Amino acid sequence: MYRDVQLEKQNTGDLRNRVVGARMQKDGLSPYFYKWKKGDGTRYYDPANFDTVQVSNVTASPFFHHLLYPIAELPQHSISKYWLLIEYTMLAMLLLLALLLAGTQQQQWLLLLTACSFLLTEGWKLHVGNGQNYLVVPLLAMAFYFFMRNTKSLPVALAAGVCAATFILIKPNAVVFFLPFLFLLNKYSFRYIMVLLLPMLIALVWIFSSSQEMFFWKQYKENIAQQIKIHQQESPVVQKNEPSPGFAIWEGMDQAQIKSDSIRHPIHIYSENGNVFVLFRIAFHKNIPTSTLFVLSAACIFLLLLVFYLKQRPAGFNWLNAAYAGYALFMMADFFSPVYRHQYYTVQWLFPLLLSAAVYRPALRNVYLMLAAGLLLNILNIPFVPMEHTIGEYIMLVAFIVLSLRRETEPIQ
């Protein structure tokens, strides 16, 4: 925690574009192609948004910007500190939900060990250092799972629906996470399913009935298309942008103090990009066409879903296996993404790691050793092992696929 406090002082750069996005939407403006101009002051100023391309560096969804409204008007210096507190709060909520699923003391201790170990990963450090928002992904997945399998009451179904809708509106590709859960809907009444879907239906009506919201989402889609071109070196739209004014002090962010803190508390963070297209480029010195990436991603997702269905159908589907399968699908889509997945994406593994710790069974010791190895490789920086963090992530993916295809026992109520 002391280390993370020092990291926060050294400028949580990515958090700024989320704040700018929230402020611009509050003002009725689209942030997705905004470039700072003289006279704009510091309200929309982001020192990382000065380059030669047309698209801005704002990549969060319009819905996520809405969630930031309560704190968006605070000075950046204050928001950064609050965001570190929010990150640790989300981690605590994740751990609490997992502890409520655990049935033995051994599982509880394993959960604490997993959570504490994860704080040592390069992914967690980079997430804190950049002020990123990917921790909402495992939290929403855990909350959805917890609510859906814990009871069949309608209020809890509504809570699960809110989690599902929020998850998709923040990360649209999260829809693949819910595919295996479709096989379980026959366990619930039509009324229950309608309550579950209600939040998403309300959100869709809100978006499609508002010209402003539709504009934001269209701009978001166009922004992502340009971001893909940047990451795939496919000639994005360029333009002449004004140079950065280089404010020395803005919204409490003192650049001299930030530099001083970085010198007094140097914290090295090693980041890898584990995308399929990156690995292909390293191995063959060629790029995979974006269309090919999408086809391969869809094929792998369909294949795993088919195998999951055929494997689990004879004995009947349960929530635990569906959770493992759904998250494996989500992470497969993540690996096939044409946009660089920097090391902070690693925090997304917290959901299946904590879930597997909460339902630990000694009979599956070999699979858990794979998970431990994957987590350890994301903590260590081994000079003679290339891409050790990426190797660790793919080991965890394989382990969770294996767990999804086994017949698991549901966590104790």
Protein Blocks (a to p, Z undefined) as FASTA:
>chain_A
ZZmmmmmmnopaklmmmmmmmmmmmnopafklgccdehklmmlgcfklgcfbfbdcbfbd
fklmmmmmmmmmpcfklmmmmmmmmmmmmmmmmmmmmmmmpmbfklmmmmmmmmmmmmmp
mklmmmmmnopaklmmmmmmmmmmmmmmmpccfklmmmmmmmmmmmmmmmmmlmmmmmmm
mmmmmmpcfklmmmmmmmmmmmmmmmmmpmklmmmmmmmmmmmmmmmmmmnonopadddd
dddehiabgghiafklmmmmmmmmccddddddfbfklmmmmmnopacdfklmmmmmmmmm
mmmmmmmmmmmmmnopafklmmmmmmmmmmmmmmmpcbdcdfklmmmmmmmmmmmmmmgc
fklmmmmmmmmmmmmmmmpccfklghklmmmmmmmmmmmmmmmmpccddddZZ
